[in-house]
Amino acid sequence: MGITQKVEIPPNRRLIIDVPIEVPVGKTILTFTPEKIGQNIKPVFGCAKGQFKMTPDFDEPLEDFKDYM
């Protein structure tokens, strides 16, 4: 069974979805497909902060390139 429901994401980014009675209880999968509405989506500076970590030896020369240096 597939149901499509269009919703607007509120500023607090929380959704309350009323599920129709026909949807079986138990294993239900929700899929969100974002839709562009004529807006240019711009990345937010710093939005990936804390998601990447650099090792302390990041700037050290690599053994594989020793012959070229």
C-alpha positions as CSV (number, residue, x, y, z in Angstrom):
1,M,0.0,0.0,0.0
2,G,1.4,3.4,-0.8
3,I,0.1,6.8,0.4
4,T,1.4,10.2,-0.6
5,Q,1.0,13.1,1.6
6,K,2.5,16.5,1.0
7,V,3.6,18.5,4.0
8,E,5.5,21.7,4.7
9,I,8.4,21.5,7.0
10,P,7.8,24.0,9.9
11,P,10.7,26.1,11.2
12,N,11.1,23.8,14.2
13,R,11.5,20.9,11.8
14,R,9.0,18.6,13.6
15,L,6.2,16.9,11.9
16,I,3.1,15.3,13.2
17,I,1.6,12.9,10.7
18,D,-1.9,11.5,11.0
19,V,-1.7,8.0,9.6
20,P,-4.9,6.7,7.9
21,I,-6.7,3.8,9.6
22,E,-6.1,1.6,6.5
23,V,-2.3,1.5,7.2
24,P,-1.5,-1.7,9.0
25,V,0.0,-1.5,12.5
26,G,3.5,-2.9,12.8
27,K,6.2,-2.6,10.3
28,T,5.5,0.7,8.5
29,I,8.2,2.5,6.5
30,L,8.1,6.2,5.9
31,T,10.0,7.7,3.0
32,F,10.6,11.4,2.7
33,T,11.3,12.9,-0.8
34,P,12.3,16.5,-0.7
35,E,10.8,18.7,-3.4
36,K,12.3,21.9,-4.7
37,I,9.7,24.7,-4.8
38,G,11.5,27.2,-7.0
39,Q,14.0,28.2,-4.3
40,N,17.7,28.2,-4.6
41,I,18.9,26.1,-1.7
42,K,22.1,27.6,-0.3
43,P,24.4,25.6,2.0
44,V,24.7,27.0,5.5
45,F,28.2,27.8,6.6
46,G,29.4,25.4,9.2
47,C,26.5,22.9,8.8
48,A,29.0,19.9,8.7
49,K,30.9,21.0,11.8
50,G,31.9,18.1,13.9
51,Q,31.1,15.5,11.2
52,F,34.7,15.1,10.0
53,K,37.8,14.4,12.1
54,M,41.4,14.8,10.9
55,T,44.1,12.5,12.3
56,P,47.1,14.2,14.0
57,D,49.5,13.0,11.2
58,F,47.3,14.4,8.4
59,D,50.1,16.7,7.1
60,E,52.8,14.1,7.3
61,P,54.4,12.9,4.0
62,L,53.0,9.6,2.6
63,E,55.3,6.7,2.2
64,D,53.8,6.0,-1.3
65,F,55.1,9.4,-2.6
66,K,58.6,9.2,-0.9
67,D,60.3,8.5,-4.3
68,Y,58.8,11.7,-5.8
69,M,59.9,14.1,-3.0
